[in-house]
Amino acid sequence: MRLEPREHRPLTIVGGYPALAILFAAAFCAMLVAFSGASPFSVFALIAKGAAGSQFALLETLTRATPLIFTGLAAAVAFRAKLWNIGGEAQLYAGAVLTAVFGTGLLPLPAPLLIPILMIAAILGGAAMLSIPTFLKTRFGVDEVVTTLLLNFIALLFVSLLLEGPLKDPMGLGWPQSKKVIAEAALPKLIQGKRLHFGFIIAIAAAVVVWIIDRRSALGYEMRAVGDNPKAARFAGIPVNRVFIKTALLSGGLAGLAGFSEVAGLKGNLTLDLSPGFGYTGIVVAMLAMLHPIGVVAAAIFVAAVFVGADAMSRTAGVPSYIAQVMVAVSLLAMVTAVMFTRYRLRWR
Amino acid sequence: MEAFEILFTASIWAAAVRIASPLIFATLGELICERAGVLNLGIEGIMTVGAFTGWLTVYLGGDLWLGVFVAAMAGGMFGLLHAFLVVPLGLSQHVTGIGITLLAASLSYYVYRLVLPEVTSPPKIEPFQPLHIPGLSEIPVIGEALFRQTPLTYLAFLMVGVVAWVLYKMPIGLAIRTVGENPAAAEAQGINVIAVRMGAVMAGSALMGIGGSFLTLSAFNSFFFEMVNGRGWICIALVVFGSWRPGKALLGALLFGAFDAYQLRLQQLAGAFVPYQVFLMMPFVLSIIALIVMSRRAAYPRALMAPYRKGER
């Protein structure tokens, strides 16, 4: 058995294999659901209904997709340059912390001034968080996978420290949570009385900006070159380490915005459960989108729909909602396999 | 002064060895994978699967050793999946590993909730009891630290020797090291690179599974969510720290265990002045520092993370 590069890549294969991957993930989960004794068809119907069956469900899905677009873009940008940023979680919290620090009354500014300042602070926070492992990579050759992973734990403990110390809300009845952001720092809701907020629009705008950087700028070109072959890129005169650092600032900044958007748009304050693994899920989103920035939006909505739908299904059908995480993980593995097979074919001999 | 005296109590060294035990298994497992040229980021999830399946086996009435065996098999199965995706198919080892971790952990939690839909406090099992080695356990300090541990800890130390012996003294060990350094040369020697790499990843993942099972069958007596809590990632740092050598990896795990045991006691002592989170951060900070210190001398297996396709350069 061996793999052979495809000379022709017909559209049926390029589009069909990824679709097959999602189908495979669904079939695998249907099997797991069957083990629980529930009927897979009714469970999937409940997931679809819970994700998109009503205005409430649909808005909830888009709300959940918002942080995933940011973390998905963060992973897509970094992975393009083969900078293995697995620390989206830490960068998200860095952005969230700075939003809570400056947005809870420290800067009494009108909203048109305060919100951009908070966004910049969150971007800088996330960027700084990722620049540590990137500096260690470019300066000392320390593998960034492990350092970004370890920083996730350090960051979460640091947030816990802040929430029981300087950032603790004195009116929080002892709960580890920060004060609410002031009205000027809160992102407006898109529809009066609903949870979907302006962060979603910022996320879409971020995707467009990243798409332009990716396709139309020198940095985008350099990131691809470094990602495809760092040695060749260096030989061609591209400052590889500088490209890594620029990529890190962009990627970390995007993940930091996820923290900003969750605090200023949705939750209103900083808590320890602000992110149920959005940083890690962003990696799945980026891979499902094949690292395409606009695709990230679609993939984030798909993944959010699975999570929101499974939560709703779990309440009524009693199948554990962890099925959503299984579905997402299998989708990831099936998708990377499918994408590989759009480039290579299997030869038996 | 008091903080210094802690170091001379036997209990801290016993705790250090206990904390190091799961790390020894999992670090050896990752070491085998990486020596064969495959980074296995599935380690965190595979340890979760080991912890879960080991506990489930005993909870359902199985023997403790059967639990360890099942944990090893479950770990090996996820290792096989990882190996299949990254060795013959040549997928990105980073992305696949993260995917394996997500899949293994979420499957464990899903099945846990299926088996026990409505429990708030996780059910307990009867874990391994300490086994006093006659005579040796009477030696002051060393006896309590090393010879009054549970059988799984003795197995961990035994595995260090076994892995070192296999890697350096047996033909299969030479094959594993060669496919990790220079797969083309291995192929020229008639070694089946694909088969050796897949076997190494499976064996390594089985060890990770046992490492996970130590948590539920020896260290604690039930299964919690998020119970592996970054230990897998720390093991990846320990492999680098140990320069991909079993003996040094053991040393690293023990140092780490000692440090962790020390910070736990320091936490009780200085908890009033220093927030407890600072102590909990220490193991992760220490791992990063160890990586920085060792990175200058790091002799990565040459072909680590490079997929091998016959005839491709």
Boltz contact constraints between the chains, C-beta under 6 A:
constraints:
  - contact:
      token1: [A, 36]
      token2: [B, 114]
      max_distance: 6.0
  - contact:
      token1: [A, 84]
      token2: [B, 94]
      max_distance: 6.0
  - contact:
      token1: [A, 140]
      token2: [B, 292]
      max_distance: 6.0
  - contact:
      token1: [A, 140]
      token2: [B, 295]
      max_distance: 6.0
  - contact:
      token1: [A, 141]
      token2: [B, 295]
      max_distance: 6.0
  - contact:
      token1: [A, 142]
      token2: [B, 291]
      max_distance: 6.0
  - contact:
      token1: [A, 142]
      token2: [B, 292]
      max_distance: 6.0
  - contact:
      token1: [A, 142]
      token2: [B, 295]
      max_distance: 6.0
  - contact:
      token1: [A, 146]
      token2: [B, 236]
      max_distance: 6.0
  - contact:
      token1: [A, 146]
      token2: [B, 237]
      max_distance: 6.0
  - contact:
      token1: [A, 147]
      token2: [B, 288]
      max_distance: 6.0
  - contact:
      token1: [A, 149]
      token2: [B, 233]
      max_distance: 6.0
  - contact:
      token1: [A, 150]
      token2: [B, 233]
      max_distance: 6.0
  - contact:
      token1: [A, 150]
      token2: [B, 284]
      max_distance: 6.0
  - contact:
      token1: [A, 150]
      token2: [B, 287]
      max_distance: 6.0
  - contact:
      token1: [A, 150]
      token2: [B, 288]
      max_distance: 6.0
  - contact:
      token1: [A, 153]
      token2: [B, 230]
      max_distance: 6.0
  - contact:
      token1: [A, 153]
      token2: [B, 284]
      max_distance: 6.0
  - contact:
      token1: [A, 154]
      token2: [B, 281]
      max_distance: 6.0
  - contact:
      token1: [A, 154]
      token2: [B, 284]
      max_distance: 6.0
  - contact:
      token1: [A, 157]
      token2: [B, 277]
      max_distance: 6.0
  - contact:
      token1: [A, 157]
      token2: [B, 280]
      max_distance: 6.0
  - contact:
      token1: [A, 157]
      token2: [B, 281]
      max_distance: 6.0
  - contact:
      token1: [A, 160]
      token2: [B, 277]
      max_distance: 6.0
  - contact:
      token1: [A, 161]
      token2: [B, 275]
      max_distance: 6.0
  - contact:
      token1: [A, 161]
      token2: [B, 277]
      max_distance: 6.0
  - contact:
      token1: [A, 283]
      token2: [B, 98]
      max_distance: 6.0
  - contact:
      token1: [A, 287]
      token2: [B, 95]
      max_distance: 6.0
  - contact:
      token1: [A, 320]
      token2: [B, 110]
      max_distance: 6.0
  - contact:
      token1: [A, 320]
      token2: [B, 113]
      max_distance: 6.0
  - contact:
      token1: [A, 322]
      token2: [B, 106]
      max_distance: 6.0
  - contact:
      token1: [A, 322]
      token2: [B, 109]
      max_distance: 6.0
  - contact:
      token1: [A, 322]
      token2: [B, 110]
      max_distance: 6.0
  - contact:
      token1: [A, 323]
      token2: [B, 110]
      max_distance: 6.0
  - contact:
      token1: [A, 325]
      token2: [B, 106]
      max_distance: 6.0
  - contact:
      token1: [A, 326]
      token2: [B, 106]
      max_distance: 6.0
  - contact:
      token1: [A, 326]
      token2: [B, 107]
      max_distance: 6.0
  - contact:
      token1: [A, 326]
      token2: [B, 110]
      max_distance: 6.0
  - contact:
      token1: [A, 329]
      token2: [B, 99]
      max_distance: 6.0
  - contact:
      token1: [A, 329]
      token2: [B, 102]
      max_distance: 6.0
  - contact:
      token1: [A, 329]
      token2: [B, 103]
      max_distance: 6.0
  - contact:
      token1: [A, 329]
      token2: [B, 106]
      max_distance: 6.0
  - contact:
      token1: [A, 332]
      token2: [B, 99]
      max_distance: 6.0
  - contact:
      token1: [A, 333]
      token2: [B, 99]
      max_distance: 6.0
  - contact:
      token1: [A, 336]
      token2: [B, 91]
      max_distance: 6.0
  - contact:
      token1: [A, 336]
      token2: [B, 95]
      max_distance: 6.0
  - contact:
      token1: [A, 340]
      token2: [B, 91]
      max_distance: 6.0
